[in-house]
Amino acid sequence: MTQFQDRYLFAVNLCHDAGDEALSYFKDRGNLAVDQKGTQDWVSEADRNVELLIRARLAEAWPDDGVYGEEHDPKPGTSGFDWVIDPIDGTTNFVNGIPSWTIVLAGVVKGRTELGVIRDPNVGETYKALRGMGAHLNDVRMQVASGTPLSSGTVSVGYSNRVEATNVIPVIADLIGHGAMYHRNASGALSIAYVAAGRLLGYMEEHMNAWDCLAGQLLVEEAGGQVELQDANAMIRDGGRVVVGTPDVFDTLVNIADRAWNG
């Protein structure tokens, strides 16, 4: 047991409850209020209300912790433990009736992610990790794929409206040149979880926000994969590039990212 075991178990239960709440909105999309924040960037009342639910539960259980989320103002804490929330990652899918979206919750201490939970209520899957304790899909230990080259696997590539959209084209071309398949499901968090689960070989995106990636990066680490080292607090503040992958392909993916995005 680690010092964050209580928060970890709390986070898993909270993400289940938040997933149920989001699913109730998803099943009643005809009455869902949706706003556009930018190009291909949507927010719904489900996003806002699910984040409020998570924040209320955190405030009740851990009132001194900081809370940072996608849809509401940050709440600095005094405990040294910060929660990072994406109430619905994959809102474009959500509002269009595509069942590929997740609830994401990460816990950060001194610039390092200590716990991460990604809940997919559409299929009843919970990806979860506590640093040093491995990563699990529901109650089964996860391990990244092993011995699979790019020419025999699939890499997911994220698309961000925070950078030039065409920057993704050379990455896809380079992956195809290596014989890889490429994948995009419009939920970066879920795609990174798929790397941890051995379903994808890697994930790449030029710019992600912390709430989209911190939980998944920990999942990949704890499942035996590799990630680019980053300070979680800097990611909360500014966001940044994300490359994760199996040990067999990670260095190649970093080289592809460097060529496309100038390091």
C-alpha positions in Angstrom: 0.0 0.0 0.0 1.2 3.5 -0.8 0.4 6.8 0.8 -2.0 7.6 -2.0 -4.0 4.3 -1.8 -7.0 6.0 -0.3 -7.2 8.7 -2.9 -6.7 6.1 -5.6 -9.6 3.9 -4.5 -11.7 7.1 -4.1 -10.8 8.2 -7.6 -11.8 4.8 -9.1 -15.2 4.9 -7.5 -15.7 8.6 -8.4 -15.0 7.9 -12.0 -17.5 5.1 -12.1 -20.2 7.5 -10.7 -19.2 10.3 -13.0 -19.3 7.9 -15.9 -22.8 6.9 -15.0 -23.9 10.5 -14.9 -22.3 11.2 -18.3 -23.9 8.1 -19.7 -27.4 9.4 -18.7 -26.8 12.6 -20.7 -25.4 10.5 -23.6 -28.6 8.5 -23.8 -30.7 11.8 -23.9 -28.6 13.7 -26.4 -31.7 15.1 -28.0 -32.1 17.4 -25.1 -28.4 18.2 -24.7 -27.2 21.8 -24.8 -24.0 22.1 -26.8 -21.7 25.1 -27.4 -18.7 25.5 -29.7 -15.5 26.8 -28.1 -13.5 26.8 -31.3 -12.9 24.8 -34.5 -13.8 21.2 -33.8 -13.9 22.1 -30.1 -17.2 21.5 -28.3 -18.5 21.7 -24.8 -21.9 20.4 -23.6 -23.8 20.8 -20.4 -22.8 17.2 -19.7 -19.1 18.2 -19.6 -19.8 21.1 -17.3 -22.1 19.2 -14.9 -20.0 16.1 -14.7 -17.0 18.2 -13.8 -19.1 19.9 -11.1 -20.1 16.5 -9.7 -16.4 15.5 -9.5 -15.4 18.8 -8.0 -18.1 18.6 -5.3 -17.1 15.0 -4.3 -13.4 16.0 -4.2 -14.2 19.1 -2.1 -16.1 17.0 0.4 -13.5 14.2 0.7 -10.3 16.1 0.2 -11.0 19.8 0.8 -7.4 20.9 1.0 -6.4 19.4 -2.4 -6.1 21.5 -5.5 -8.4 20.9 -8.5 -7.7 21.7 -12.1 -10.3 20.9 -14.8 -11.1 21.6 -18.4 -14.4 23.3 -18.0 -14.2 25.4 -14.7 -11.7 27.7 -13.0 -8.7 26.1 -11.1 -8.9 25.8 -7.4 -5.4 25.9 -5.8 -4.9 23.7 -2.8 -2.8 23.6 0.3 -2.2 19.9 0.7 0.3 19.5 -2.1 -1.9 17.1 -3.9 -3.6 18.3 -7.1 -6.5 16.6 -9.0 -6.7 17.1 -12.8 -10.1 16.4 -14.5 -11.4 15.9 -17.9 -15.1 15.3 -17.3 -15.7 14.0 -20.9 -12.7 13.4 -23.1 -14.0 13.0 -26.6 -16.9 15.5 -26.6 -17.1 15.5 -30.4 -17.9 11.8 -30.3 -20.2 12.3 -27.3 -22.4 15.0 -29.0 -22.5 13.0 -32.2 -23.6 9.8 -30.6 -20.3 7.9 -31.0 -19.6 5.7 -28.0 -15.9 6.5 -27.7 -15.4 9.0 -24.8 -14.1 8.8 -21.3 -14.0 10.2 -17.8 -10.4 11.1 -16.9 -8.9 11.9 -13.4 -5.3 12.2 -12.4 -3.6 13.0 -9.1 -0.3 15.0 -9.1 2.2 15.7 -6.4 5.4 17.8 -6.8 5.2 17.7 -10.6 4.7 13.9 -10.8 1.5 12.0 -11.6 0.9 9.5 -8.8 -2.5 8.1 -9.8 -4.6 8.0 -12.9 -8.1 6.7 -13.8 -9.7 6.5 -17.3 -13.3 5.3 -17.2 -15.1 4.2 -20.4 -18.7 3.6 -19.3 -19.9 2.7 -22.8 -18.2 -0.7 -22.5 -17.7 -1.0 -18.7 -13.9 -0.6 -18.8 -11.8 1.2 -16.1 -8.1 1.8 -16.8 -6.4 2.6 -13.5 -2.9 3.0 -12.1 -1.2 3.9 -8.9 2.5 4.7 -9.2 4.6 1.7 -8.3 1.6 -0.7 -8.2 1.1 -1.5 -11.9 -1.7 -0.6 -14.2 -5.0 -2.5 -14.5 -8.0 -2.8 -16.8 -10.8 -3.5 -14.4 -9.0 -6.1 -12.2 -6.6 -7.5 -14.8 -3.0 -6.4 -14.9 -2.1 -4.5 -18.1 1.0 -4.9 -20.1 2.0 -3.0 -23.3 2.5 -5.1 -26.5 5.8 -6.8 -26.8 7.8 -7.8 -29.8 5.5 -6.1 -32.3 7.2 -3.8 -34.9 5.6 -0.8 -36.4 5.1 -2.8 -39.6 2.8 -5.2 -37.7 0.9 -2.7 -35.5 -1.1 0.5 -35.1 -0.2 3.9 -33.8 -2.8 6.5 -32.8 -2.2 10.1 -33.9 -3.9 13.0 -32.2 -5.2 16.1 -33.9 -5.0 19.4 -32.0 -6.7 22.7 -32.8 -4.0 24.4 -30.6 -1.4 24.0 -33.3 -1.3 24.0 -37.1 -3.7 21.2 -38.2 -1.6 20.2 -41.2 1.3 19.4 -38.9 -0.2 15.9 -38.4 0.2 15.0 -42.1 4.0 14.3 -42.1 3.5 12.1 -39.0 0.9 10.0 -40.8 3.1 9.8 -43.9 6.1 8.7 -41.8 4.1 6.0 -40.0 2.8 4.7 -43.3 6.4 4.7 -44.6 7.3 2.4 -41.7 4.5 0.1 -42.6 2.3 1.0 -39.7 -1.4 1.5 -39.5 -2.6 4.7 -38.0 -5.7 5.3 -35.9 -7.7 8.2 -34.4 -10.8 7.9 -32.3 -11.1 11.6 -31.1 -10.4 10.7 -27.5 -6.7 11.0 -26.8 -7.1 9.7 -23.2 -8.8 6.5 -24.4 -6.1 6.0 -27.1 -3.3 6.3 -24.6 -5.2 3.8 -22.4 -5.3 1.4 -25.4 -1.5 1.6 -25.6 -1.3 0.5 -21.9 -3.7 -2.3 -22.6 -1.6 -3.6 -25.6 -4.2 -2.7 -28.2 -2.1 0.1 -29.9 1.7 0.4 -30.1 1.8 4.1 -29.4 0.2 7.5 -29.3 1.4 10.8 -30.7 0.1 14.4 -30.5 1.8 17.7 -30.9 0.0 19.4 -28.1 -2.3 18.0 -25.4 -3.7 19.6 -22.2 -2.8 17.9 -18.9 -6.3 16.6 -18.3 -6.2 14.7 -21.5 -2.8 12.9 -21.0 -1.5 12.7 -17.4 -3.6 9.7 -16.4 -2.8 7.9 -19.6 0.9 8.5 -19.4 1.0 7.0 -16.0 -1.0 4.0 -17.2 1.6 3.4 -20.0 4.5 3.7 -17.6 3.0 1.3 -15.1 2.2 -1.1 -18.0 5.8 -1.3 -19.1 5.7 1.3 -21.8 7.7 4.5 -22.3 6.7 8.2 -22.2 8.5 11.4 -22.8 9.5 12.8 -19.4 7.6 15.9 -18.4 6.8 18.0 -15.4 3.1 17.5 -14.6 2.8 21.0 -13.2 4.2 22.5 -16.4 1.7 20.4 -18.4 -1.1 21.7 -16.2 0.1 25.3 -16.9 1.0 25.1 -20.6 0.2 21.6 -22.1 2.7 20.1 -24.4 3.8 17.3 -26.8 2.9 13.7 -26.0 4.6 10.6 -27.3 4.1 7.2 -25.7 4.8 3.8 -26.9 6.0 0.3 -26.4 9.8 -0.2 -25.8 10.0 -1.7 -29.3 8.8 1.4 -31.1 9.1 4.4 -28.7 12.5 5.7 -30.0 11.2 5.6 -33.6 8.0 7.5 -32.6 10.1 10.2 -30.9 12.2 10.5 -34.1 9.1 10.8 -36.2 7.7 13.5 -33.9 11.0 15.4 -34.0 11.1 15.4 -37.8 7.5 16.5 -38.1 7.4 19.0 -35.2 11.0 20.2 -35.0 11.6 18.7 -31.6 
